[in-house]
């Protein structure tokens, strides 16, 4: 499929660059292969073929370059990917004529105090207990003010884009993606008083691992992991860049929501 598409789009005039990951899977020795970093620098737009996981990975690798991304869904549910494989050619025709729009989505940045690593996420940052059989305790501060110590299976901090991902399955609210907000959602809390809350995107969240336990893990977008220990301080805040997603026509978030969640038609 992909070689035929590359030949077709090249015949339309654009210069096409291909990710190095595909070098061994394409019988196309004349293709111009580049790393993710090079693609983000050299491209006007990136097409991401796969499911939502592929698009999340692409968004993190593009990062601060903010190159617009068009998701082509090859998987199942696909909240983030804008088009299906069946609509690839007509949508790219629209793309080439400029008939599309760009929507900015906020991202998260996360650090663990004392570590030089910085983690980015378009959907969510999760602190989870893994295989540990007992509840864990996470002390949460928002904007330098103590909020609560959550006891349970962990904690999700999600963007509005990520509100329809793991946070939704953990009882969190659905939030319009264009809003500037953070969702703080405890995972299987020990007490029913611990409920999901929505806070302003200008707030910094500090989560301190308060209990002594093993196998606690920080996960960015379900893909990047970091082990956490007792006393670790995790800082989560809005990133200093936004992810640019390519969208078409008049199909907006509520249309996608109704389609994906199988909501019924309006009453006549």
URNOR-V108729 format. One line per field, one symbol per residue. ss: DSSP state (H for helix, E for strand, L for the rest). psi: psi as a letter, one per 40 degrees, with the letter a starting at -180 (. if undefined). A space follows every 50 residues. Layout:
BEGIN
ss=???
psi=???
END
This chain:
BEGIN
ss=LHHHHHHHHHHLLLLLEEEHHHHHHLLLLLLEEELHHHHHHHLLEEEEEE LHHHHHHHHHHHHHHLLEEEEEELLLLLLLLLEEHHHHHHHHHHHHLLLL EEEEEEEEEEEELLLLLEEEELLEEEEELLLLLLLEEEEEEELLEEEEEE EELEEEEEELHHHHLHHHHLLLLLLLLLLLEEEEEEELLLLLLLLLEEEE LLLLEEEEELLLLLLEEEEELLLEEEEELLLLEEEEEEEEEEEEEEELLL LLHHHHHHHHLLLLLLLL
psi=ddddddddddeedihhiiiddedeehggdeihiiiddddddeidihhhha adddddddddddbedfhihhhhheaccgddhdiiddedddddddddeegi ihhhhiiiihihheieihhihdcihhhiebeheiiihhhhhhfehhdihh haeaihhiiddedebdddeeeiihhhdeigiihhhihgidieehiiihii eeihhhhhhdihiifhhhhhfedhihiiiheihhhhihieiihhhhiiae haddddddddefiiiih.
END
